[in-house]
Amino acid sequence: MNRLIFPINNLSVNYLDCLLGKCMKSKALRQGKQVHALLCTNDLNIFSLKSKLVGVYAGCGDVNSARLVFDKIPNPNVFMLNWMVMASAFTGNFQEAIGYFSLMREFIYRCNKFTFSIVLKACVGLLDINKGKQVHAVATQMGFENDVSVGNALIDMYSKCGLLCSARRVFHGMFERDVVSWTSMISGYCNVSRVDEAVVLFERMKLEGLEPNQFTYNAIIASYARRGDSNGAFAFFSRMNAEGFVPDLVTWNAMISGFAQSKRENEALKLFKGMLVSGIKPNNVTVTGVLQAGGLTGSIQRGREIHALVCRMGLHIDVFTGSALIDMYSKCGSVKDARTLFEITRIKNVASWNAMIGCYGKHGMVDSSIELFERMLEEGMRANEVTLISVLSACSHGGLVEKGLEIFRSMKERYGVKISKEHYACVVDMLCRSGRMVEAYDLLRQVPMYVTNSMAGAFLNGCNIHGRRDLAVTMGEEFFEMDLRKPDGFVMLSNICAADGEWHEAENLRKIMKEKNVHKQPGFSRVEKRNEFVEKEVQNESKAGIYFHKI
């Protein structure tokens, strides 16, 4: 729809209504503006045409123009309000979408089932479970809870906001379920790494006569990949092929990103190669996953190869890809390349700043990390939880204890960031590195949430370095009561006991590890050859010095 020709003598309402309908259907913003200009110049203030005009602007993503038209309509109908809710939600203005929904509640009879499906997506965008519950209450009050589309949106909202039990309650309470209902519930289990329960639901879905779609398969494949279960991922990948589904870009992205997130970088890179061989062109989501895998290899050569491939394929380096590139170069040890990319990136988001701040911190350039953090604030970028983890980690590695404590104590008031367990872990590590073990002990006793493996490991490592067996044993008794699943803390406490000749205690700790099914993974060395990595695993199996090598 490149051009509209308006016969001046045929400006009937039906004709203009038809033109706006065509603009809406084909998302023709420029032609829609021409019709709008025609309405203005001919002083045609007709409600039905204004309603369609809101739809044209909102459907084309021009929320500002849609808002200008909407605000001049004294008594908007449900059609206009739905468009404004949807346009606001899909452009990321979730709070504004909720605001339009609140306006609809003043005229509650104007809400329909489409309204609830859209506004629940806005609640997901805000991760605001309380607003989600309020919307659920209104849907129930209006009798829409049993509608399939509303039920599906509720399952999705509760799952993504972390209330899987509520999602399950909605799912089991639905009189009618479609493929989307089942897929939403399966995705909910997959998102919290409960893939075994997701598979049970998958099989039950088939028994009830509904065939999973590609999204269903992708959710389970991605979940298996995220937990590093290559057998499970490839089994469903093969099963998907057998059912006649051709793996598409989404499927490949799910596999690549999943393996990268589970630190199975070699599998991720092999999949990327297989994807290219199959003829599927990657997109920015693919690139982000591949760059993450490239960073995990630690190979600057491999990282530059991936970067060159991105440029050669003509893929647009957006703000997210740019941030992933900075992070990749940081992990591969090239601060220079990371800094060059950061400086030439015109549009930076908080992830870009975080990646560069973290890069400086990891490479011991603590002053540069702090300076960049202060520059970020000066340029009006708001710090988030990850920013402050990076800054506190830099302070820890650089020995800037007082600066780190100052930032930690003012997080909520100055930066508006709630203190999380990761921030506590950074500060415990910072105090332990500087030998302030009693302060670290006191801080651990004050932690409002559960003590994590990283907190326990940092504290016990500090006790070992600074010879505070007394604090290690005291805190160790509390650690045993917790559900710690990583071996670091147990091994460190065992080593402390062994160093003091407490062999019986050391042996007891090893027994506790076995009872809790906690195993220390053997270390490995990695050597980069021309086109591949060779990993060498070395495991000491006996005191006699018998070693097993795995190439």
N, C-alpha and C positions, 0 to 999 in steps of 0.2 A: 504494500500500500504506500506508494511513493508520493502520490499527489491526489488532492481532492479538488474537484471543480464544483463550485457552488453557483448554481443558477439563481440569480437574485430574485427572479419572479416565482420561485418555487420554495420559499422558506416556510413550509408548513411544519407544524410541530412533529408530525410523524416522520417527515423527511430528516429533520435534524436529529430526532431520536434515533433513527436508523444509522445516520452518520456516526453518532457518538458510540452506538453499539459496535460498529465496525472498528472504530478506533480502540475501543476497549478490548475487543477480541484479538486484534493484531498488535496490541500494545504500541500503537502509533502515537507517540507523545506530541510530535510536531504538528501532525494533522489535528490532533485533539485541541491543541492550543489555537489552531486556525478557527475551529468551530466555536471555541470559547470567545475569540475575538469577534466573530460574527454575531454571537448572542449579545455581546456588550454594545457593539455599534448599532444594532437594531433594537436595543432596549427590550430584549426578550427575557423577562424575569419569570420563567416558568419552572415550577417546582420539579416536575419529572425530569426536565433537562438538566437542572442543577444537580439532581440526584445522580444522573448518569455521568455528569462531569466530574463529580467527586470520585466515581469509580474509575474513570479514565486516568486521572492523575495518580490515584492511589495504586492502581494496577500497574502503572508504568514506574512506580517507585518515587515519584515526585511528591513526597509527603508535604512539603511546604506549600506547594500550590493547592494540593487537596485540602490542606488546613485552611487556607485563605478563603476558598469557596465554602467550605463547611461552616466556618465561623459566621458567615453572613446569612446562614439559613436558620430562621428562628425555631423551627419545629422539625428537626431531622427525623427521618424514618430509619427503620432497622437496617435497610440496605446501605445507607450512608454510614451509619455507625459501625456496621460490620466491616466496611471497607477501611474505615479509619483505624479500627482495632487491628485489622490484618496488616495494613501498610506500616503502622507503627511497630508491630511485633516483628515483621520480617526485615525491617531496617535497623533492628536492634534497640529501638526506643520502647523498651518493655514497660517502663513506668508510665509512659504516655498511653500505651495500649490499655493498661489497667485503669487509667484515668477515664478513657472513653467508655470502658465497660461500666465504671461507676456512674457515669452520666446516663447510661442505658438503664441502670437500676432505678433511676428516678421515674422511668417509664417502663416498669418491669415487663409489661405485656409485650414490649418490643423486642425482647431477646428471643432468639431462636436457637436451634441446635448447632448451627454453624458458629454462632457467637461463642458458645462455650468451648468448642473445639479450638478456636483461635486464641481465646484469652488464656486458656490453660497452657498454650505454648509460651505465652508471655510469662506466666508464673514459672515455667521451666527456665526461661532465659534469666530470670531474676534469682532462681533457686530459692524462691520464697514459699516455703511449705504452708505458712499461715494463710497467705493470700490464696494459695491453691485450695486449701480446706474451705475457705469462705466461698470460693467459686463453686466448689462441690456442693456446699449447702444450698446455694441459690439454685443450682441445677436440679437438686432433689426437690426443693420447694416448688419448682415449676414443672416437675414431672418428666424431666429429660434424662434422669439417671439411667433409665433402662434403654435409652437410645444407643445403638451400637457405636456410632461415631463419638458420642460424648463419653461412653464407657472406655473406648480405646484411648481417648485423650487423657482421661483420668488415670488409667494404668500407666501411661507414658509419663505423666507428671509425677505421680507418687514414686515410680521407679527411679527417675532421674534425680529426684529430690531426696533419695535415700530411705524412703519408707516402703520397703518391699512388702511388708506385711499388709499395709493398706492397699497396695496395688493388687496383691493376691486376693484380698477381701472383695475388691471391686470385680476382679476377674471371675471369681467363683459365684458372685451374686448376679452376673449377667444372664438374662434369659436366652439371649442369642449371641453367639460369638462368630466372628468371621476370621479370615486368615490374619488380618491386621491385629485382632485381639490376641491371638495366640503368639504372633511374632513379637508384639509389644511385651508380653509377659516373659517370653523366652529371652528377649533382649535385656529385660530387667535382671534376670538371674545372671546373664552373661556379664553385665556391667559390674557386678559385685563378685565376679570370679566364681560363681556357683554353677559352673558349666555342667557338672554331672546332673544337677536338678533340671537344668535347661534341656539336656538330652532326653531325660525322662518325659518332660512335657512335650518335646518334639515327637517322640514315639507315640504318646497319647493322642496328639493332634492327628497323626496319620490314622490311628485306630478309629477315630471319630469321623473319618471320611474326608478330612480337609487336607489338601496337598500343600506342603510348605512352598513358599516362593523363594526367590533369590535372596531377599533380605533376611529371611529366616536362616538360610544356610550361612550367609555372610556373618551374622551375629555370632553363631556357634564357632565358625572357623576362626574369627578374630579372637574370641575368648580363649580357645585352645592355644592360639599363637601367643597371646599375651602372657600365658603362664608357662610358655616354653615347651609345650607338649606338641612336638612336631608330628608324632604318630597320630594323635587325635585330629590335628588340623588337616593333615594330608588324607586321612581316612574320610573325613567329611568332604574334602575337596574332590576326592574320587567319586564319592557317593553322589555329589552334586552333578558331576559329569554324567554319571550313569542315569540320572533322572532326566537328562536332556537339557540341563542348564549349561550354557557356555560361560565359563568364568569371564566376567567383565572387569572393567577398571576398578569398580568398587571391591570386588572379590580379591583382586591382586593387592589393592591398597590395604585391605583388612589383614591379609597374610603378612605383607611386608612390614606394616606398622606394628602389628602384634609381635612379630619376632624381634623387631628392633627394641620395643618396650621391654621385652623379657631378656634383653641383652644376648640374644642369639644372632649376632650381627652377620656371621657367615651365611646362615640360612636366609636371612633377609636379603643379602646381596645376591645370592644364587637365585632367589625368587625374582629379583629385579631383572637379572639377566634373562631368565626364562620368560618373563613378561615381554621384554623387548623382542625376543626371538619369536614369540607368538604373534607379533604384529600389533600389540596394543600400545598406544602412545601414552606415556605417563602424564600426569597433571601435577599441580603444585602439592597436592596431598601426598602423592607418591614420592616426590622429591624430598619433602620434609622427613618422611620415614627413612628414605635411603641415606639422607644426610646424617640422621641420628645413628644409623648403623655404621656409616663411614667414620663418625667421631669415636665410636666404640672400638674400632680397629686400632686407633691411635696412629694410623699411617698418614702422614702428610701427602705422600704420593697418591694414595687411594682417594684422599679427600679432594685433591686438586683434579683428579680424573673425573670425579662425580661433578664437581663445579663446572669443568669444561664441557661435560656432556649436557648439562642444563643449558648452558649458553648456546651450544651447537644446535640443540633441538629447538631453539627459539622460545623456550618457556619463559614466561614473564616472572621476574624475580620480585614478588610482592613483599610486603612487610614481614609476613610469616616465614617465607622462604629465606629472606635476608637474615632474620634472627637465627634460623636453623643453620645457615652458613657460618655466621659468627661463632655460634656454639660449636660447630664441627671443627673449625680451625683452632678454636680454643682447646678442645680435647686432643687435637693432633699436635699441639705444642707450638703453633705458629701465632704468637701474639701480634706480630706485624701484619699478617694477612687479615686477622680478625679486626684489628684496629682500622686498617684501610677500608674494609667493607663497611664498618660502622660509620666512618666519617663520610663516605660517599653515598650512604643511604639517606635520601632526602626526607622521606617520611618514616619516622621511627615511632614504634609503639613501646609499651612498657617492657615487652619481651626482648626487644632490641637492646634497651638499656640494661636489663637484667643480665643478658648474655655477656655483654662487654664488661660489666662490673664483676661478674663471676669469673670471667677470663683473667682479669687483672689479679683477683684474689687467689685463684688457683696457681698462678705463676709467681706468687710472692711479691707482686707489685702493689703492696697494700696502700701506699699513699695515692697511687693513681686510681685505685678502686674507690677510695673515699672521695677524692676530688671529682671523679665522674659522678658519684652518687649526689654530691652537692650541686654539680652542674645540672644534673637531671631535675632536681627540685627547683633550681633557679629558672629553668626553661618551662616550668609549669606542669611537668609530668608528675603524676601522683605515684608514689611508691606503693607496691603491694607486698603481700606476704613473701613472695619469692625474692623480691629486691632486698628485703631486710635479712633474709636467710643468707644471701650472697655477701652482704656487708658484714654481718656478724661473723661469718666464716672467714672473711678476709682479716678481720680484727683478731680472730683466734690464731690464724696462721702467722700473723705479723706481730703478735705480742702486744697489740694495742688494747689492753684490758680495760682501762678506764674509759676510753672512747667507746668500746663495745658495750660496756655496762650503761653508759649514758644513753646510747641509742636504744638499748633493750628496755630501760626503765621509762623511756618517753614514747614507746611505740604507739600506744593507744591514744595518748593525748596529742602528740605532735604529728604522727603520720596516719592516724585513724586505722591502724592495723591491729587486729586481735592477736595476742600472743598464742602461738601454737606449740605443739610438742617439738617441732623442728627447731624453733627458736630457742627453747629450753636446752635442747641437745647441743646447739652451737655454743651457748653460754657455759654449760657444764664443761664442754671440751676446752673452751677458752680459759676458764679458771684452772682446770687440771694441767694444762700446758704450762701455765705460769707458776704452778706449785701451790696455788691457793686452795688446798684440798678441803679444808674445813668449810670454806665458803661454798665450794661445790657440793659438799655433803648437805649443808643447810638448805641450799637451793633445791636439791633433789627431794628433801623432805617437804618442801613447800609446793612442789609441782601439783597443780590441781587435777591433772589428768593422769592416766597410768604412765609408769616409767617405761620407756621404749628400749629396744635392744641397743640403739645407738647411744642413748644416755648411759645405760649400764656399762657398755663397752668402753666409752670415753672415761667414765669415772674409775673403773677398775684398772684401765691402762695407766691412768694418772697415779693411782695407788701403787702400782708396780714400779713406775719410774721413780717416784718420790719416797718409796719405802714406807708407805702407810698401810701396813698389813692390818692394823687394828680397824681402820675405817672400812677396808675391803671386806673383812669378815663380818663386821656389823651390818653393812649394807647388803652383803651377800645373802644373809639370812632372809632379808626381805625380798631379794630378787628371786629366791627359790619359790616363794609363794606366788609369784607372777607367772604368766604364761609366755615366758621368753622362748623364742623359737630359733634364735640364731646362736651359733656356738661360741662367738667371740668372748662374751662375758664369762661363760663357764670355763673356757680354756685359760683365760687370763687369771681367774681366781685359782684354778688348779695349779698354774705355774707359780703363783705367789706362794701357795702352800708348799709346793715342792721346793722352792728356793729357801724356805725356812726349815726344811727337813720334815715337814708335816706330810709324810708320804701317805699315811692312812686317810687324811682329809682329801688329799689330791685324788686318791683312788675312789673315794666316795663320790667326788664330783663327777668323775668319769662314769660312774654307775648311774648317777642321776641323769646325765646326758642320754644314756641308753634308754632309761625308763621313759624319758620325755621324747624319745625318738629324735634327738638333736644330733646331727652328724656334722663333723668338720670336713668341708670339701678340700680335697688335695689341691695344692698350688700347681700352677703351670707356667711355663715360659713360652713366649711367642716370638717366632723368628719370621721375618718377612722375606719371602723369596720373590722371584720375578713377578708372578701373577697370582700368588696364593700365600696363605699364612700356614705355618706348620706349628701346631701346639704340642708342647712336650709336658706331660704330666708326670710328676715325680712323687711317689708315695712311699714313705718309710713303713714297712710292714713288720719289722722286727728289730730288736736291739742289736742283732748281729750285723745290721747294715745291709739287708737284702732289699734292693730297689727294683721297682717295675717301671719301665718306660713305655709310654704310649705315644706313638707318632701318628 
